[in-house]
Structures are given as C-alpha cells and as structure tokens.
Amino acid sequence: MKLACLFSDHMVVQQKKPIRVWGCGEGRVTVRLGINEATADCQDGRWQVELPPMPAGGPYTMTFTDAAEQVTLTDVMVGEVWLAAGQSNMEHPTFATEGGFEVAETADLPDIRLFTVPRRLYEGQMLHGWHFESVLSEDTPWQVCTPEAALHFSAIGFYFARQLHAAQGVAVGVISCNFGGTNIEPWIAEETLYSDPRCAHVRRLCEERLATLDREAYETQYAEYRRLMDEECRAADGVSSCRALGPYKYNRTDGIKWPAEPALGPKNQKWPGVLYRTMTSRIVPYSLRGVLWYQGESNGGEPAPYFDLFSVYVEQCRRDFRDADLPVFTVQLAPYVCGSPFNWSWLTQQQARAARELPGVYMITSGDLGEVGNIHPIRKQVFAQRLWWAADQALYGGKREYCGPVYAGCTVEGDALRVTFTHAASGLVLGEEPGDFMLCGEDGVFHPATATVEGDTLLVRSEAVPHPVHIRFGCVDQFRLYLYNGAGLPASPFRSDDFDK
C-alpha cells in the first residue's frame, strides 16, 4: 500500500469537515481514525475514502488496511489546516526574515505541524533548487514544529500558525505549497486554462510557444541548466550566509550564481499549469480551513488579466478542496520598483478588486512594508499578523481591523472630489508628507493634488484642475502611502478612471 504524500505520522486533519484520504493499494481498503471507519474498493490500483467530520482533538492512531498489508500512522491530530500558497514571498523561510533566528529559537510548539510540498517541475524530479537556501525536491513527512523545522519553513505560514494556535488552542497544520518566481498561471490546471474563456490568452501563448519549440534542443538545454543549478545549490549554505550578513543584506544578495535558464518551455516554473500538475494536485482534495495566498510579483509586467486569472484560481480551489465557501486571504503587494511606473500599482488594484467583488476573498494591505531594492520584505511577522486578524474576523469571531482604507467611490463637490472608503470606520489619517494624489479633468491629464480629511472621507483638490473628474492615488510602482485608517493600516492604491496609462 502507498499513501498519498500528505499522510504520515504527526499529520493534522481539518476539524468539523469531511476527512478525505487516498492512495494506492490492492482490493478493498479500510481506513480507521478514532471510532470512525470507511472502506473503498481500489479502482485501477487507486482508492479514496471519506471519514465523517470530527471535533478538534488527538493524538489519534490512523490505520489503513488493504488485501496485502496494514499501515499505521501515529500522533494524528484534528484541528485547523491552512494552505500557504503563492510565490517567493510565501516560500520566504523564517531564517531569512526580520527576527527569524530569534523567534525560531522559541518554536518548540508540538501542536503546530508543518508540511512542505516538494517543489518540482516534472514528475519524479529529485534535484536541488534555490529557495532562499538549497532545497532538495524530495517527499518529506509532516514535521512537528521545532526550532529547526520553523527555521526553514514558510515564515508567513509559521508566524500565522503560531498566532492561530495561541488564540484557538487547537492543533494547527500548515501546508506550504509555493514556488518562487512564478506567475499565477502555473497554479491553474491545464484543462481549465484550455477551456475557460477568461484564460484564452494563456492558451494562445502556449500553443504559439509549442509550435516553435525545438523539443530535443530544449530538453538538452534544460538538463544542463538543472545540472548546473544542482551543483550551485549543493555548494551553498543559505542559513550560514544569512547569519553572517543579517536578513536585510541577505535578501539583497544572490545566494548562488544563477545559470542561464532555457527559454520558456514546459519545464519552466512559469509554464501555465505546470505547478498545479506537479504540486497542487498532490494535496487535492484534502479538507482545509482556508488559503493564504501571496503572489502577483511575476504578473506585474502584465497586470490587466490578473483579476480574471485570480478569479479562476479561487474557483478552482473551491472545486478541488470541495468547499464552495473556502475563504482565500490575499496579501496586496508592497511597493517595489519593477521597471514600469504604473504596472505594479495596477496589479495591486486588481487584488483590491478581487477582495471587493469575490465573495469569501479577503485582502490585507502592505504599503508600509515595502523596501527599496528588495522584492522580499523581511517583516513577515507583520504580514502574518494582518493575515491572522483577517482570518480571525472572518472565521473565529475576532473584531480587529486587518486592512487599510480601500477606495469605494467619489463624487464631485465644487472644485474637489470627495472620496469614500471601506475599512475606514476608525477614521482616516494623513501622514506629514503629501502622498501620490492626482486629479484630472475632462482632458484626462492628471496633476498633483492635495487632500484633507473629513471624518472617514477625503476631500481632494488641485489648483490645476478646477473641474475634477477622476482621481488616482499611489499609481506608481514605489508608491508613497501616507494615507491610513485609525487602526494604523495603510491605504490601498486606487484610481477612479479606467484609462490604460
């Protein structure tokens, strides 16, 4: 009998939801957890069972029996299970974040369990890759949270789990399923990309690329690239380097000499559908409490389709994990100079739109956490804290505000625009320096503007625009956010126009 990768000693299954278990075997399979039991017949050597929901508790023993053998798992807990998904800012390990070494020293937390999905680009890949440190793409079991385990785990996943466990007092399991330098498209199933009209441009890109790709030459180039990457990674010690440099410098330093990567192809981490096939599909349909999503940097060069692609991703998560109301908590990108003065901000506005229009999607703002010259902000404890506030309010009865002001609309008042916001019940606060406010009239030419606070609204004026029509705020990549709510959380960039530039 072979169990799916998620099933091992120390695992956590989601409380109060169906417990789905699967694997390979022979004949009839019986699975028992506590007093609950389920059976299934293998079909083409595969099986899946569903056990009824259970309350938080444990540890339990879980047994699997088929026609040939019995497998026993120990120290199985029932509690809260979260998926930590996205690209490099979600894979960012604790040791490479502010205070990470010190926090990890206190991370002897036996009721927190950590699982990392191997980062693979093709079936059976077993090579070292660089994910802030050298990481081998091997299957590993659930780990009880120890100082060493916490050090190498997704910082946001670990920091979030620590706050959730402290607040709820139940076992917490985090599944880290992320890969640096990835667009959202690799995380969407190929069949969806090829069938959903919102993904038509992705399908065309794949078809055009495959039509011109010399597969034999590509495979040769890719094999050499992976060989060089493996050598580079084996020789590097990320943890030691970070201890010596400190996280501020370490995150601005290449830990290895990156080999030249082959042109875009099916084994590239940006290839549409590849990471769904090699990573996400391996954990479906495990029951989850929610999804933490930190991604978007790699889509910054083409932000226009992001809302549609993210909508497809959310729908896919809810189908795959068999939960029509599965909540998704997103991190709005922090300011960063990405080469375009507009695209980065535009993508953050796509993220804000998703939280506004998609039920069960929640966004935290992070405009105060960006760093010049570093796309990986090191204050991950703050990101995780805001994600916890969001989850606590949405799921556990908390009342703490988690998001900064988000644009809701504007109206003309004489020579000014009055702007309203959500997440502004605690009032609005302007910083000492002027932010990036801009107004335009009917001519569509934007000019700098100034703002004054009136309760939970802003009145924005510009001497150059006596008859304002549209407003923009923070519509540059390294945007200056001097607008906050009374909870001290920064505003989301916004615009009232739909101009392309």
BELWOTA-V142118 format. One record per residue. N is the residue number from 1. SS is DSSP state (h for helix, s for strand, l for the rest). OMEGA is omega as a letter, one per 40 degrees, with the letter a starting at -180 (* if undefined). BURIAL is b if it has 16 or more other C-alpha atoms within 10 Angstrom, else e. Layout:
n->N ss->SS omega->OMEGA burial->BURIAL
n->N ss->SS omega->OMEGA burial->BURIAL
//
This chain:
n->1 ss->l omega->i burial->b
n->2 ss->s omega->i burial->e
n->3 ss->s omega->i burial->b
n->4 ss->l omega->a burial->e
n->5 ss->l omega->a burial->b
n->6 ss->l omega->a burial->b
n->7 ss->l omega->a burial->b
n->8 ss->l omega->i burial->b
n->9 ss->l omega->i burial->b
n->10 ss->l omega->a burial->b
n->11 ss->l omega->i burial->b
n->12 ss->s omega->i burial->b
n->13 ss->s omega->a burial->b
n->14 ss->s omega->i burial->b
n->15 ss->l omega->i burial->b
n->16 ss->l omega->i burial->b
n->17 ss->l omega->i burial->b
n->18 ss->l omega->a burial->b
n->19 ss->s omega->a burial->b
n->20 ss->s omega->a burial->b
n->21 ss->s omega->a burial->b
n->22 ss->s omega->a burial->b
n->23 ss->s omega->i burial->b
n->24 ss->s omega->a burial->b
n->25 ss->l omega->a burial->b
n->26 ss->l omega->i burial->b
n->27 ss->l omega->a burial->b
n->28 ss->s omega->a burial->e
n->29 ss->s omega->i burial->b
n->30 ss->s omega->i burial->b
n->31 ss->s omega->a burial->b
n->32 ss->s omega->i burial->b
n->33 ss->s omega->a burial->b
n->34 ss->l omega->i burial->e
n->35 ss->l omega->a burial->e
n->36 ss->s omega->a burial->e
n->37 ss->s omega->i burial->b
n->38 ss->s omega->a burial->b
n->39 ss->s omega->i burial->b
n->40 ss->s omega->i burial->b
n->41 ss->s omega->i burial->b
n->42 ss->l omega->i burial->b
n->43 ss->s omega->a burial->e
n->44 ss->l omega->i burial->e
n->45 ss->l omega->a burial->e
n->46 ss->s omega->a burial->b
n->47 ss->s omega->i burial->b
n->48 ss->s omega->i burial->b
n->49 ss->s omega->i burial->b
n->50 ss->s omega->i burial->e
n->51 ss->s omega->a burial->b
n->52 ss->l omega->i burial->e
n->53 ss->l omega->i burial->b
n->54 ss->l omega->i burial->b
n->55 ss->l omega->i burial->e
n->56 ss->l omega->i burial->b
n->57 ss->s omega->a burial->e
n->58 ss->s omega->e burial->b
n->59 ss->s omega->i burial->b
n->60 ss->s omega->i burial->b
n->61 ss->s omega->i burial->b
n->62 ss->s omega->a burial->b
n->63 ss->s omega->i burial->b
n->64 ss->s omega->a burial->b
n->65 ss->s omega->i burial->b
n->66 ss->l omega->a burial->b
n->67 ss->l omega->a burial->e
n->68 ss->l omega->a burial->e
n->69 ss->l omega->i burial->e
n->70 ss->s omega->i burial->e
n->71 ss->s omega->a burial->e
n->72 ss->s omega->i burial->e
n->73 ss->s omega->a burial->b
n->74 ss->s omega->i burial->e
n->75 ss->s omega->i burial->e
n->76 ss->s omega->a burial->b
n->77 ss->s omega->i burial->b
n->78 ss->s omega->a burial->b
n->79 ss->s omega->a burial->b
n->80 ss->s omega->a burial->b
n->81 ss->s omega->a burial->b
n->82 ss->s omega->i burial->b
n->83 ss->s omega->i burial->b
n->84 ss->s omega->a burial->b
n->85 ss->s omega->i burial->b
n->86 ss->s omega->a burial->b
n->87 ss->l omega->a burial->b
n->88 ss->h omega->i burial->b
n->89 ss->h omega->i burial->b
n->90 ss->h omega->i burial->b
n->91 ss->h omega->a burial->b
n->92 ss->l omega->a burial->b
n->93 ss->s omega->a burial->b
n->94 ss->h omega->a burial->b
n->95 ss->h omega->a burial->b
n->96 ss->h omega->a burial->b
n->97 ss->l omega->a burial->b
n->98 ss->l omega->i burial->b
n->99 ss->l omega->a burial->b
n->100 ss->h omega->a burial->b
n->101 ss->h omega->a burial->b
n->102 ss->h omega->a burial->e
n->103 ss->h omega->a burial->b
n->104 ss->h omega->a burial->b
n->105 ss->l omega->a burial->e
n->106 ss->l omega->a burial->e
n->107 ss->l omega->i burial->b
n->108 ss->l omega->a burial->e
n->109 ss->s omega->a burial->e
n->110 ss->s omega->i burial->e
n->111 ss->s omega->i burial->b
n->112 ss->s omega->a burial->b
n->113 ss->s omega->a burial->b
n->114 ss->s omega->i burial->b
n->115 ss->s omega->i burial->b
n->116 ss->s omega->i burial->b
n->117 ss->l omega->a burial->b
n->118 ss->l omega->a burial->b
n->119 ss->l omega->a burial->b
n->120 ss->l omega->i burial->b
n->121 ss->l omega->i burial->b
n->122 ss->l omega->a burial->b
n->123 ss->l omega->i burial->e
n->124 ss->l omega->i burial->e
n->125 ss->l omega->i burial->e
n->126 ss->l omega->a burial->b
n->127 ss->l omega->i burial->b
n->128 ss->s omega->i burial->b
n->129 ss->s omega->a burial->b
n->130 ss->s omega->i burial->b
n->131 ss->l omega->a burial->b
n->132 ss->l omega->i burial->b
n->133 ss->l omega->i burial->b
n->134 ss->s omega->a burial->b
n->135 ss->s omega->i burial->b
n->136 ss->s omega->a burial->b
n->137 ss->l omega->a burial->b
n->138 ss->l omega->i burial->b
n->139 ss->l omega->i burial->e
n->140 ss->l omega->a burial->e
n->141 ss->l omega->i burial->b
n->142 ss->l omega->i burial->b
n->143 ss->s omega->i burial->b
n->144 ss->s omega->a burial->b
n->145 ss->s omega->i burial->b
n->146 ss->l omega->i burial->b
n->147 ss->h omega->a burial->b
n->148 ss->h omega->i burial->e
n->149 ss->h omega->a burial->b
n->150 ss->h omega->a burial->b
n->151 ss->h omega->a burial->b
n->152 ss->h omega->a burial->b
n->153 ss->l omega->i burial->b
n->154 ss->s omega->a burial->b
n->155 ss->h omega->a burial->b
n->156 ss->h omega->i burial->b
n->157 ss->h omega->a burial->b
n->158 ss->h omega->a burial->b
n->159 ss->h omega->i burial->b
n->160 ss->h omega->a burial->b
n->161 ss->h omega->a burial->b
n->162 ss->h omega->i burial->b
n->163 ss->h omega->i burial->b
n->164 ss->h omega->a burial->b
n->165 ss->h omega->a burial->b
n->166 ss->h omega->a burial->e
n->167 ss->h omega->a burial->e
n->168 ss->h omega->i burial->e
n->169 ss->l omega->i burial->e
n->170 ss->l omega->i burial->b
n->171 ss->l omega->a burial->b
n->172 ss->s omega->i burial->b
n->173 ss->s omega->i burial->b
n->174 ss->s omega->i burial->b
n->175 ss->s omega->i burial->b
n->176 ss->s omega->a burial->b
n->177 ss->s omega->a burial->b
n->178 ss->s omega->a burial->b
n->179 ss->l omega->a burial->b
n->180 ss->l omega->i burial->b
n->181 ss->l omega->a burial->b
n->182 ss->l omega->i burial->b
n->183 ss->l omega->i burial->b
n->184 ss->l omega->a burial->b
n->185 ss->h omega->i burial->b
n->186 ss->h omega->a burial->b
n->187 ss->h omega->i burial->b
n->188 ss->l omega->a burial->b
n->189 ss->l omega->a burial->b
n->190 ss->h omega->a burial->b
n->191 ss->h omega->i burial->e
n->192 ss->h omega->i burial->b
n->193 ss->h omega->a burial->b
n->194 ss->h omega->a burial->b
n->195 ss->h omega->a burial->e
n->196 ss->l omega->a burial->e
n->197 ss->h omega->i burial->e
n->198 ss->h omega->a burial->b
n->199 ss->h omega->a burial->b
n->200 ss->h omega->a burial->e
n->201 ss->h omega->i burial->e
n->202 ss->h omega->i burial->b
n->203 ss->h omega->i burial->b
n->204 ss->h omega->i burial->e
n->205 ss->h omega->a burial->e
n->206 ss->h omega->a burial->b
n->207 ss->h omega->i burial->e
n->208 ss->h omega->a burial->e
n->209 ss->h omega->a burial->e
n->210 ss->h omega->a burial->e
n->211 ss->h omega->a burial->e
n->212 ss->h omega->a burial->e
n->213 ss->l omega->i burial->e
n->214 ss->l omega->a burial->e
n->215 ss->h omega->a burial->e
n->216 ss->h omega->i burial->e
n->217 ss->h omega->i burial->e
n->218 ss->h omega->a burial->b
n->219 ss->h omega->i burial->e
n->220 ss->h omega->i burial->e
n->221 ss->h omega->a burial->b
n->222 ss->h omega->i burial->b
n->223 ss->h omega->i burial->e
n->224 ss->h omega->i burial->b
n->225 ss->h omega->a burial->b
n->226 ss->h omega->i burial->b
n->227 ss->h omega->i burial->e
n->228 ss->h omega->i burial->b
n->229 ss->h omega->a burial->b
n->230 ss->h omega->i burial->b
n->231 ss->h omega->a burial->e
n->232 ss->h omega->a burial->b
n->233 ss->h omega->i burial->b
n->234 ss->h omega->a burial->b
n->235 ss->l omega->a burial->e
n->236 ss->l omega->i burial->b
n->237 ss->l omega->a burial->e
n->238 ss->h omega->a burial->b
n->239 ss->h omega->i burial->b
n->240 ss->h omega->i burial->e
n->241 ss->h omega->a burial->b
n->242 ss->h omega->i burial->b
n->243 ss->h omega->a burial->e
n->244 ss->h omega->a burial->e
n->245 ss->h omega->a burial->e
n->246 ss->l omega->a burial->b
n->247 ss->h omega->a burial->b
n->248 ss->h omega->a burial->b
n->249 ss->h omega->a burial->e
n->250 ss->h omega->a burial->b
n->251 ss->l omega->i burial->b
n->252 ss->l omega->a burial->e
n->253 ss->l omega->i burial->e
n->254 ss->l omega->a burial->e
n->255 ss->l omega->i burial->b
n->256 ss->l omega->i burial->b
n->257 ss->l omega->a burial->e
n->258 ss->l omega->i burial->e
n->259 ss->l omega->i burial->e
n->260 ss->l omega->a burial->e
n->261 ss->l omega->i burial->e
n->262 ss->l omega->i burial->b
n->263 ss->l omega->a burial->e
n->264 ss->l omega->i burial->e
n->265 ss->l omega->a burial->b
n->266 ss->l omega->i burial->b
n->267 ss->l omega->i burial->b
n->268 ss->l omega->a burial->b
n->269 ss->l omega->i burial->b
n->270 ss->l omega->a burial->b
n->271 ss->l omega->a burial->b
n->272 ss->l omega->i burial->b
n->273 ss->l omega->a burial->b
n->274 ss->h omega->a burial->b
n->275 ss->h omega->i burial->b
n->276 ss->h omega->a burial->b
n->277 ss->h omega->a burial->b
n->278 ss->h omega->a burial->b
n->279 ss->l omega->a burial->b
n->280 ss->h omega->a burial->b
n->281 ss->h omega->a burial->e
n->282 ss->h omega->a burial->e
n->283 ss->h omega->i burial->b
n->284 ss->l omega->e burial->b
n->285 ss->l omega->i burial->b
n->286 ss->l omega->i burial->b
n->287 ss->l omega->a burial->b
n->288 ss->l omega->i burial->b
n->289 ss->l omega->a burial->b
n->290 ss->s omega->a burial->b
n->291 ss->s omega->i burial->b
n->292 ss->s omega->a burial->b
n->293 ss->s omega->i burial->b
n->294 ss->s omega->a burial->b
n->295 ss->l omega->i burial->b
n->296 ss->l omega->a burial->b
n->297 ss->h omega->a burial->b
n->298 ss->h omega->i burial->b
n->299 ss->h omega->a burial->b
n->300 ss->l omega->a burial->b
n->301 ss->l omega->i burial->b
n->302 ss->l omega->a burial->e
n->303 ss->l omega->a burial->b
n->304 ss->l omega->a burial->b
n->305 ss->l omega->a burial->e
n->306 ss->h omega->a burial->b
n->307 ss->h omega->i burial->b
n->308 ss->h omega->a burial->e
n->309 ss->h omega->i burial->b
n->310 ss->h omega->i burial->b
n->311 ss->h omega->i burial->e
n->312 ss->h omega->i burial->b
n->313 ss->h omega->a burial->b
n->314 ss->h omega->i burial->b
n->315 ss->h omega->i burial->b
n->316 ss->h omega->i burial->b
n->317 ss->h omega->a burial->b
n->318 ss->h omega->i burial->b
n->319 ss->h omega->a burial->e
n->320 ss->h omega->a burial->b
n->321 ss->l omega->i burial->b
n->322 ss->l omega->a burial->b
n->323 ss->l omega->a burial->b
n->324 ss->l omega->a burial->e
n->325 ss->l omega->a burial->e
n->326 ss->l omega->a burial->b
n->327 ss->s omega->i burial->b
n->328 ss->s omega->a burial->b
n->329 ss->s omega->a burial->b
n->330 ss->s omega->i burial->b
n->331 ss->s omega->i burial->b
n->332 ss->l omega->a burial->b
n->333 ss->l omega->i burial->b
n->334 ss->l omega->a burial->b
n->335 ss->l omega->i burial->b
n->336 ss->l omega->i burial->b
n->337 ss->l omega->a burial->b
n->338 ss->l omega->i burial->b
n->339 ss->l omega->i burial->e
n->340 ss->l omega->a burial->e
n->341 ss->l omega->a burial->b
n->342 ss->l omega->a burial->b
n->343 ss->h omega->a burial->b
n->344 ss->h omega->i burial->b
n->345 ss->h omega->a burial->b
n->346 ss->h omega->i burial->b
n->347 ss->h omega->i burial->b
n->348 ss->h omega->i burial->b
n->349 ss->h omega->i burial->b
n->350 ss->h omega->i burial->b
n->351 ss->h omega->i burial->b
n->352 ss->h omega->i burial->b
n->353 ss->h omega->i burial->b
n->354 ss->h omega->i burial->b
n->355 ss->h omega->a burial->b
n->356 ss->h omega->a burial->b
n->357 ss->h omega->a burial->e
n->358 ss->l omega->i burial->e
n->359 ss->l omega->i burial->e
n->360 ss->l omega->i burial->b
n->361 ss->s omega->a burial->b
n->362 ss->s omega->a burial->b
n->363 ss->s omega->i burial->b
n->364 ss->s omega->i burial->b
n->365 ss->l omega->a burial->b
n->366 ss->l omega->a burial->b
n->367 ss->l omega->i burial->b
n->368 ss->l omega->a burial->b
n->369 ss->l omega->i burial->b
n->370 ss->l omega->a burial->b
n->371 ss->s omega->i burial->b
n->372 ss->l omega->i burial->e
n->373 ss->l omega->a burial->e
n->374 ss->s omega->a burial->b
n->375 ss->l omega->a burial->b
n->376 ss->l omega->a burial->b
n->377 ss->l omega->a burial->b
n->378 ss->l omega->a burial->b
n->379 ss->l omega->a burial->b
n->380 ss->h omega->i burial->b
n->381 ss->h omega->a burial->b
n->382 ss->h omega->i burial->b
n->383 ss->h omega->a burial->b
n->384 ss->h omega->i burial->b
n->385 ss->h omega->a burial->b
n->386 ss->h omega->i burial->b
n->387 ss->h omega->i burial->b
n->388 ss->h omega->i burial->b
n->389 ss->h omega->i burial->b
n->390 ss->h omega->i burial->b
n->391 ss->h omega->a burial->b
n->392 ss->h omega->a burial->b
n->393 ss->h omega->a burial->e
n->394 ss->h omega->a burial->b
n->395 ss->h omega->a burial->e
n->396 ss->h omega->i burial->e
n->397 ss->l omega->i burial->e
n->398 ss->l omega->a burial->e
n->399 ss->l omega->a burial->e
n->400 ss->l omega->i burial->e
n->401 ss->l omega->a burial->b
n->402 ss->l omega->a burial->b
n->403 ss->l omega->i burial->b
n->404 ss->l omega->a burial->b
n->405 ss->l omega->i burial->b
n->406 ss->s omega->a burial->b
n->407 ss->s omega->i burial->b
n->408 ss->s omega->i burial->e
n->409 ss->s omega->i burial->e
n->410 ss->s omega->i burial->b
n->411 ss->s omega->a burial->e
n->412 ss->s omega->i burial->e
n->413 ss->s omega->a burial->e
n->414 ss->l omega->a burial->e
n->415 ss->l omega->a burial->e
n->416 ss->s omega->i burial->b
n->417 ss->s omega->i burial->b
n->418 ss->s omega->a burial->b
n->419 ss->s omega->i burial->b
n->420 ss->s omega->a burial->b
n->421 ss->s omega->i burial->b
n->422 ss->s omega->a burial->b
n->423 ss->l omega->a burial->b
n->424 ss->l omega->a burial->b
n->425 ss->l omega->i burial->e
n->426 ss->l omega->a burial->e
n->427 ss->l omega->i burial->b
n->428 ss->s omega->i burial->b
n->429 ss->s omega->i burial->b
n->430 ss->s omega->i burial->b
n->431 ss->l omega->a burial->e
n->432 ss->l omega->i burial->e
n->433 ss->l omega->i burial->e
n->434 ss->l omega->i burial->e
n->435 ss->l omega->a burial->b
n->436 ss->l omega->i burial->b
n->437 ss->s omega->i burial->b
n->438 ss->s omega->i burial->b
n->439 ss->s omega->i burial->b
n->440 ss->s omega->i burial->b
n->441 ss->l omega->a burial->b
n->442 ss->l omega->a burial->e
n->443 ss->l omega->i burial->e
n->444 ss->l omega->i burial->e
n->445 ss->l omega->a burial->e
n->446 ss->s omega->i burial->b
n->447 ss->s omega->i burial->b
n->448 ss->s omega->a burial->b
n->449 ss->l omega->i burial->b
n->450 ss->s omega->a burial->b
n->451 ss->s omega->i burial->b
n->452 ss->s omega->a burial->e
n->453 ss->s omega->i burial->b
n->454 ss->s omega->a burial->e
n->455 ss->l omega->i burial->e
n->456 ss->l omega->i burial->b
n->457 ss->s omega->i burial->b
n->458 ss->s omega->i burial->b
n->459 ss->s omega->a burial->b
n->460 ss->s omega->a burial->b
n->461 ss->s omega->i burial->b
n->462 ss->l omega->i burial->b
n->463 ss->l omega->a burial->e
n->464 ss->l omega->a burial->e
n->465 ss->l omega->a burial->b
n->466 ss->l omega->a burial->e
n->467 ss->l omega->a burial->b
n->468 ss->l omega->i burial->b
n->469 ss->l omega->a burial->b
n->470 ss->s omega->i burial->b
n->471 ss->s omega->i burial->b
n->472 ss->s omega->i burial->b
n->473 ss->s omega->i burial->b
n->474 ss->l omega->a burial->b
n->475 ss->l omega->i burial->b
n->476 ss->l omega->a burial->b
n->477 ss->l omega->i burial->b
n->478 ss->l omega->a burial->b
n->479 ss->l omega->i burial->b
n->480 ss->l omega->a burial->b
n->481 ss->l omega->i burial->b
n->482 ss->l omega->i burial->b
n->483 ss->s omega->a burial->b
n->484 ss->s omega->i burial->b
n->485 ss->s omega->a burial->b
n->486 ss->l omega->i burial->b
n->487 ss->l omega->i burial->b
n->488 ss->l omega->a burial->b
n->489 ss->l omega->a burial->b
n->490 ss->s omega->a burial->b
n->491 ss->l omega->i burial->b
n->492 ss->l omega->i burial->b
n->493 ss->l omega->a burial->b
n->494 ss->s omega->i burial->b
n->495 ss->s omega->i burial->b
n->496 ss->l omega->a burial->b
n->497 ss->l omega->i burial->e
n->498 ss->l omega->i burial->e
n->499 ss->l omega->a burial->e
n->500 ss->l omega->a burial->e
n->501 ss->l omega->* burial->e
//
